[in-house]
Amino acid sequence: MTQTSTSTKTDTSLLSLTIAPACVLRGQNALARSREAIARLGKRPLIVGGSNSLATAKPFLQPILQGAGARTGATPLQFAEIAYGTDCSEMSLANLREAAATHEADFIIGVGGGKALDAAKLLAYQCQIPIATIPTSAATCAAWTALSNIYSEQGAFQYDVTLARCPDLLILDYDLIQTAPQRTLVAGIGDAIAKWYEASVSSGHSEQTMIVSAVQQARILRDILFQKSAIALQEPGSQTWQEVTDAVVLLAGVIGGIGGAQCRTVAAHAVHNGLTHLLASHGTLHGEKVAYGILVQLRLEEMLQNNQLAATARQQLLKFYGEIGLPQTLDSLGLGDISLTELQRSAEIACNPNSDIHRLPFKVVPEQLMAAMVSTTAPVGELKVKN
């Protein structure tokens, strides 16, 4: 009997994929119907959110925490709530951990926008307890992801933390989302559409099954947003509006979960991170800065690689941004009056050695990035910069 020889070498590498929340409940009046799903996570939740978000969500959330709509004999949950502060910072996290310990919380409910949900997710991770995320706007996909971004007390991006898993429960209540200003959905569209432009340039060449899937999903997400965003913004609460909300909050999260960091952030998010170090940028939303960052990334591809496809894509995006109200320039971000020194500082931070900008297939230095940042609306072919 002939035996087939096998290698004695064992591959010990293990890829952990944190693709999706354990449970997603979505729909109109979703919160009112989620009492049992929330109660399965524990009995003593600490509700973490921004001051405004907590006030907005209270009429939706408080009845189910007190047992309304539950089966006969249901015990009200013993909840406490705390505002996370102005940023998801190390100081804020320390205060939240103290509050969780004082309340003897056995799970966390995160309520609000991206920073509030990032703070709540990281708190749950540090305390090793479950978490439910309840977004109050469609400005980001933070309710979905196994990731938290940490900022300074002054609002400057510092670093991100990869979490062990996605949230245990995500509740997407369209009625609650609709209470947010329309600007938040526009910003969410800008953040979500970046997935295609970043994933395709960093990973479009990959032959790995999961990466290919993430890149193709990013393309589908882009197409959905191109086709439906303008209609959704004209018809808040409509079926099309719900589909765009799903795309921004849920599908964008799927892409990051399947593809990992390399499909999640490249130059557009690096530009965002650099801009957060400028005080004048703090009046703009995350997705607005990211949307501008996409134009900067495409401009870099055009200038440094003579990439005509990038030039065409930039013109297409400029038209789309004009239709839905996304910023196209530093001036439309409220940064038209920043000094050359401030612009250089932002560019240097965006180009630091650990920056996601280096996932681009070519080298970028701060001077080149600055040239791209001031020419996002330039006609095709202008301002060529040598490597």
Secondary structure, DSSP 8 states (H G I E B T S, - for coil): -------------------S-S-EEEETTTGGG-HHHHHTT-S-EEEEE-HHHHHHHHHHHHHHHTTTTS-TT------EEEE--SS--HHHHHHHHHHHHHHT-SEEEEEESHHHHHHHHHHHHHHT--EEEEESSSS-STTT-SEEEEE-TTS-EEEEEE-SS--SEEEEEHHHHTTS-HHHHHHHHHHHHHHHHHHHHHHTT---HHHHHHHHHHHHHHHHHHHHHHHHHHSTTSHHHHHHHHIIIIIHHHHHHHH-GGGT-SHHHHHHHHHTTSGGGGGS-HHHHHHHHHHHHHHHHHHHH--HHHHHHHHHHHHHHHHHT---STGGGT-TT--HHHHHHHHHHHTSTT-GGGGSSS---HHHHHHHHT-TT--TT-S----
